Amino acid sequence: MTKSPSRAGFALPVAVFALVVVGVLVTGGFYLARQETRIGVASDRAAQAFYLAERGAAEVLSEWNAGLFGGLSNWQSATVRDTVAEGTWEVQVTRLASRLYFLLSTGTVFRGAGALGEASRRVGVIARMNTAEILPNAALTTVGSLRVGGSSYINGFDSIPAGWGSLCGSPGPAKPGILIDETTNITYSGNAYGISGNPPIAQDAGLSSQNLLEFGELRWNDLVAMADIRVAPGTTVTQLAPDSVQVGGTWLCRSGQVSPRNWGDPDSPGGVCGGYFPIIYAEGNLNVNSNKKGQGILLVEGDLSVQGGHTFYGPVIVRGSLKTAGTGGHFRGGVIAANVDLETNTVLGNALVQYSSCAISRALLGNSSLTRVRPLDRRSWVDLSSILGN
């Protein structure tokens, strides 16, 4: 019997080769899928870190610490940091010039750090400080017609309110009693009134209703937007009183719209509400018929009428006209009447307009909202992650 020649089988090698190819493809697929997952997770974490850096810069700008950052010398830095659910942000604030700051904000995400390491991004922001400059140049500054009479007294010599001596420095230089665009617009009635200052009456032909509502880098609408208390048009205010509440054994001043008749406590500067200087905005005409006292910054959209001997400490800015009668109003600080409708301002009765740099400065320092820090209009922001190796 003849034997068939032996032939080596090829099915097994082909099968093994096929298994190897399939294994390589499957392994490659898993590897690529894993890499895609890692890239996706890394991109997501990098984006979160970027948003954290932006969040840190935004929070520092919105909650500007005027005491900390305002005390920095040029090129000196201070750092603020916070931890949130996603990670941490840290902002280094460097003062570049008097009103210019550079914010270097770093956002770090810790989620997935064990496998991928920390994700960190940095952004830089250049910001400028804008401050309201409410600095009346006289006891009473106005344009248009002005009538002075009765036993009213307008005094431009700087004065420190009673009981405030330890809170203010020495009186500053005297201001004019009245600063007006045209002195011939002033009329007088009787001879019991008084006007004093250096000089008693000054003229500035450049004054206008528009520039009386400009306060350095801020305007009227900027101040209105910062108001702590809003008063409806046509309101007559008769009752004012400091208001406080006890929380955890500590007395706190009730402020803002929660207590709209609390206009601070000028009689007790060291009391609970003694340091409360609200920005009060009357949305139209405002009548004050009260013998009570208030402090802060008073903004009146329409006309302001005061009687009853009400005393207000701080700047008073009236878009319309000012009228006092009877026992009048007592203003310690400075009054600006823009007289946008060119009505007649009248200071009659037993009114007092007393210039006080002390009352003005305390009202301004008591309102941190008057200082705003904003990014520059152009090229204020830059992503520094790649430059700094993050």
C-alpha positions in Angstrom: 0.0 0.0 0.0 1.4 3.4 -1.1 1.5 6.1 1.7 0.3 9.7 0.8 3.0 12.3 1.2 2.7 14.2 4.5 1.3 17.8 4.2 1.7 20.3 7.1 -1.7 21.9 8.1 -2.1 25.7 7.7 -5.5 26.2 9.4 -3.9 26.4 12.9 -1.3 29.0 12.0 -3.9 31.1 10.1 -6.2 30.9 13.1 -3.4 31.9 15.5 -2.4 34.8 13.2 -6.0 35.9 13.0 -6.3 35.8 16.8 -3.1 37.9 17.1 -4.4 40.4 14.6 -7.8 40.6 16.4 -6.0 40.9 19.7 -3.9 43.8 18.4 -6.9 45.5 17.0 -8.9 45.0 20.3 -5.9 46.2 22.4 -5.4 49.2 20.1 -9.1 50.0 20.3 -9.0 49.9 24.1 -5.8 52.0 24.2 -7.3 54.6 21.8 -10.5 54.7 23.8 -8.6 55.1 27.0 -6.5 57.9 25.5 -9.6 59.6 24.2 -11.2 59.3 27.7 -8.0 60.7 29.3 -7.8 63.6 26.8 -11.5 64.4 27.3 -11.2 64.3 31.1 -8.0 66.4 30.9 -9.7 69.0 28.7 -12.7 69.1 31.0 -10.5 69.6 34.0 -8.4 72.3 32.2 -11.6 74.1 31.3 -12.8 73.9 34.9 -9.5 75.3 36.1 -9.8 78.1 33.6 -13.3 79.0 34.9 -12.0 78.9 38.4 -9.2 81.3 37.5 -11.8 83.6 35.9 -14.1 83.2 38.9 -11.3 84.2 41.3 -10.5 87.4 39.4 -14.2 88.3 39.1 -14.8 87.8 42.9 -11.8 89.9 43.9 -13.0 92.7 41.6 -16.6 92.5 42.8 -15.6 92.3 46.5 -12.7 94.7 46.3 -10.9 95.1 49.6 -10.2 98.8 49.5 -8.4 98.7 52.9 -6.0 95.9 51.9 -5.3 96.8 48.3 -5.4 100.5 48.8 -2.7 100.2 51.3 -0.2 98.6 48.9 2.8 100.5 47.6 3.5 100.5 43.9 4.7 96.9 42.8 3.7 95.5 46.2 1.4 92.5 46.1 -1.3 90.9 48.3 -2.9 87.4 47.8 -6.5 86.3 48.2 -7.5 82.7 47.9 -10.6 80.5 48.4 -11.6 76.9 48.2 -14.8 75.8 46.4 -16.4 72.5 45.4 -14.4 72.3 42.1 -11.0 73.2 43.6 -9.3 76.4 44.6 -8.6 79.8 43.2 -5.8 82.2 44.2 -5.4 85.8 43.1 -2.3 87.8 43.5 -3.1 91.5 43.3 -0.2 93.8 42.4 -0.4 97.6 42.5 1.1 99.0 39.4 0.3 102.7 39.9 -2.0 104.9 42.0 -5.2 103.6 40.3 -3.9 100.6 38.3 -3.7 97.0 39.5 -2.7 93.7 37.9 -4.5 90.5 39.0 -2.8 87.1 38.5 -5.5 84.5 39.1 -4.7 80.8 39.3 -7.4 78.1 39.3 -6.6 74.6 40.3 -8.8 71.5 40.0 -8.0 68.5 42.3 -10.5 66.0 41.0 -8.7 63.2 39.3 -5.3 64.4 40.5 -4.3 60.8 41.5 -4.3 59.6 37.9 -3.8 62.8 35.9 -2.2 65.2 38.3 -3.6 68.6 39.2 -5.1 70.8 36.5 -4.2 74.5 36.7 -4.8 77.5 34.6 -3.8 81.2 35.0 -5.3 84.4 33.7 -4.1 88.0 34.1 -6.4 91.0 34.4 -5.4 94.7 34.4 -7.9 96.8 36.3 -8.4 100.4 37.1 -9.9 101.9 40.2 -12.7 104.4 39.7 -13.7 106.5 42.7 -16.5 109.0 43.2 -15.1 112.4 43.9 -17.9 114.1 45.8 -16.0 117.2 47.0 -18.3 120.3 47.1 -16.4 123.4 46.3 -18.6 125.5 48.6 -21.2 125.2 51.3 -23.9 125.7 48.6 -23.1 125.1 44.9 -25.8 125.8 42.4 -26.7 127.4 39.0 -29.6 129.5 37.9 -31.7 131.5 40.3 -31.1 131.6 44.1 -33.1 133.5 46.8 -31.6 133.9 50.2 -33.5 135.4 53.2 -35.1 134.8 56.5 -32.6 134.1 59.3 -30.8 131.5 57.1 -27.0 131.2 57.4 -24.7 129.8 54.7 -21.2 129.2 56.0 -18.2 128.1 54.0 -15.7 128.0 56.9 -14.9 124.4 57.6 -16.5 123.0 60.7 -16.4 119.7 62.7 -19.7 118.5 63.9 -20.2 118.3 67.7 -19.0 115.1 69.1 -17.0 114.2 66.0 -13.7 115.9 67.0 -11.8 112.6 67.7 -12.9 111.2 64.3 -11.6 114.0 62.1 -8.5 116.0 61.7 -8.2 119.8 62.0 -10.6 121.9 59.9 -9.4 122.5 56.4 -9.3 125.7 54.3 -12.4 127.8 54.1 -14.6 127.4 51.0 -17.0 130.0 49.5 -20.3 130.2 51.2 -22.1 130.2 47.8 -20.6 129.2 44.5 -22.9 130.0 41.6 -22.6 130.5 37.8 -23.7 134.1 37.9 -23.8 136.2 41.1 -26.5 138.5 39.7 -28.9 135.5 39.8 -29.0 135.8 43.6 -31.8 137.8 45.2 -32.2 138.6 48.9 -35.1 139.2 51.2 -34.8 140.8 54.6 -31.5 141.5 56.4 -31.3 138.7 59.0 -29.6 136.2 56.8 -25.9 135.6 56.8 -23.3 134.4 54.2 -19.7 133.8 55.1 -16.7 132.0 53.6 -13.6 132.7 51.6 -15.0 134.5 49.8 -18.7 134.6 51.0 -19.9 134.4 47.4 -17.9 133.2 44.4 -18.8 133.0 40.7 -17.8 130.3 38.2 -19.3 130.9 34.7 -18.2 127.3 33.8 -20.7 125.8 36.2 -23.6 123.9 34.6 -26.4 121.5 35.6 -24.5 118.8 33.7 -21.0 119.2 35.3 -22.5 119.5 38.8 -23.7 115.9 38.3 -20.2 114.6 37.4 -18.1 113.2 40.3 -14.7 112.4 39.1 -14.9 109.1 37.1 -18.5 108.5 38.1 -21.7 110.1 37.1 -25.2 110.7 38.6 -26.5 107.3 37.3 -23.5 105.5 38.8 -24.3 106.9 42.3 -28.0 106.1 41.9 -27.1 102.5 41.1 -25.3 102.3 44.4 -28.2 103.5 46.5 -28.8 101.7 49.8 -32.2 103.2 50.4 -34.7 104.2 47.8 -37.5 106.6 48.6 -40.7 106.8 46.4 -41.4 110.0 44.5 -43.4 112.6 46.5 -42.6 111.0 49.9 -42.8 113.2 53.0 -40.4 112.0 55.6 -41.4 112.7 59.2 -39.9 109.9 61.2 -36.2 108.9 61.2 -34.5 106.8 63.9 -31.5 104.5 64.2 -32.4 100.9 64.1 -30.5 97.9 65.4 -31.1 94.2 66.1 -29.4 91.7 68.4 -27.8 88.7 66.7 -25.9 86.1 68.8 -25.6 88.5 71.7 -24.2 91.3 69.4 -26.1 94.4 68.4 -26.0 95.1 64.6 -27.3 98.1 62.7 -30.3 97.3 60.5 -29.4 98.8 57.1 -30.7 99.4 53.6 -34.2 98.8 52.5 -34.8 96.6 55.4 -35.0 99.7 57.6 -35.5 102.7 55.2 -36.1 105.2 58.0 -32.6 104.4 59.5 -30.4 107.2 58.2 -27.6 106.5 60.6 -26.9 107.9 64.0 -24.8 111.2 63.9 -25.5 111.9 67.6 -23.7 108.6 68.6 -20.7 108.3 66.2 -19.4 105.4 68.4 -22.7 103.7 68.6 -24.1 100.7 66.7 -25.3 102.8 63.7 -22.8 105.6 64.2 -20.7 104.3 61.3 -23.6 103.7 59.0 -23.7 106.3 56.2 -26.3 105.1 53.6 -26.6 106.4 50.1 -30.3 107.6 50.1 -31.9 108.1 46.7 -35.3 109.9 46.3 -36.7 108.8 43.0 -38.6 112.1 42.6 -39.5 115.1 44.8 -38.7 114.7 48.5 -40.2 116.5 51.4 -38.5 116.3 54.8 -40.6 117.6 57.7 -38.8 116.3 60.7 -36.6 117.5 63.6 -34.6 114.2 63.4 -31.1 113.7 62.1 -29.5 111.6 59.4 -26.1 111.1 57.7 -24.7 109.6 54.5 -25.2 110.8 51.0 -28.6 112.2 50.0 -29.5 112.1 46.2 -32.7 113.7 45.1 -34.0 113.2 41.6 -36.5 116.0 41.8 -36.8 118.9 44.2 -35.9 118.8 47.9 -38.0 120.7 50.4 -36.8 120.7 54.0 -38.4 122.1 57.2 -38.9 121.2 60.8 -35.2 121.7 61.6 -34.0 118.4 60.1 -30.2 118.0 60.2 -28.3 116.0 57.6 -24.6 115.2 57.8 -22.8 114.6 54.5 -23.1 115.6 50.8 -26.6 116.5 49.6 -27.0 116.4 45.8 -30.3 117.6 44.2 -31.0 117.4 40.5 -33.8 119.8 40.9 -34.1 122.8 43.2 -33.6 123.2 47.0 -36.3 124.8 49.2 -36.2 125.5 52.9 -38.7 127.2 55.0 -39.9 127.7 58.6 -37.4 126.2 60.9 -35.6 125.2 57.8 -33.1 122.4 57.2 -29.7 122.2 58.6 -27.0 120.7 56.3 -23.6 119.9 57.6 -21.3 118.9 54.8 -22.1 120.5 51.4 -25.1 121.0 49.2 -25.1 120.8 45.4 -28.3 121.9 43.6 -27.9 121.2 39.9 -31.2 122.9 39.2 -31.7 121.0 36.0 -35.1 122.7 35.5 -33.7 126.1 36.2 -36.1 126.8 39.0 -35.4 129.1 41.9 -33.5 127.7 44.9 -34.7 129.2 48.1 -32.8 129.2 51.4 -35.2 130.9 53.8 -36.4 130.5 57.4 -33.9 129.3 60.0 -31.9 127.2 57.5 -28.2 126.4 57.9 -25.9 125.2 55.2 -22.5 124.6 56.9 -19.5 123.3 55.0 -17.8 120.4 56.8 -15.0 118.4 55.2 -15.3 116.0 58.2 -18.9 115.1 57.5 -18.1 114.7 53.7 -15.1 112.5 54.3 -16.8 110.3 56.8 -19.8 109.8 54.4 -17.4 108.9 51.6 -15.2 106.6 53.6 -18.4 104.9 55.1 -19.4 103.8 51.6 -17.0 101.2 50.1 -19.3 100.9 47.1 -18.2 104.4 46.0 -14.9 102.7 44.9 -15.2 100.5 41.8 -12.5 98.5 40.2 -13.1 97.6 36.6 -11.0 95.9 33.9 -9.6 98.2 31.3 -11.9 98.7 28.3 -9.3 97.2 25.9 -6.8 94.4 26.3 -7.4 94.0 30.0 -7.4 90.2 30.0 -4.8 87.5 29.0 -4.4 83.7 29.3 -1.1 83.1 30.9 -1.3 79.3 31.4 1.1 78.4 28.6 3.5 81.2 29.3 3.8 80.2 33.0 4.1 76.5 32.2 0.6 75.4 33.3 
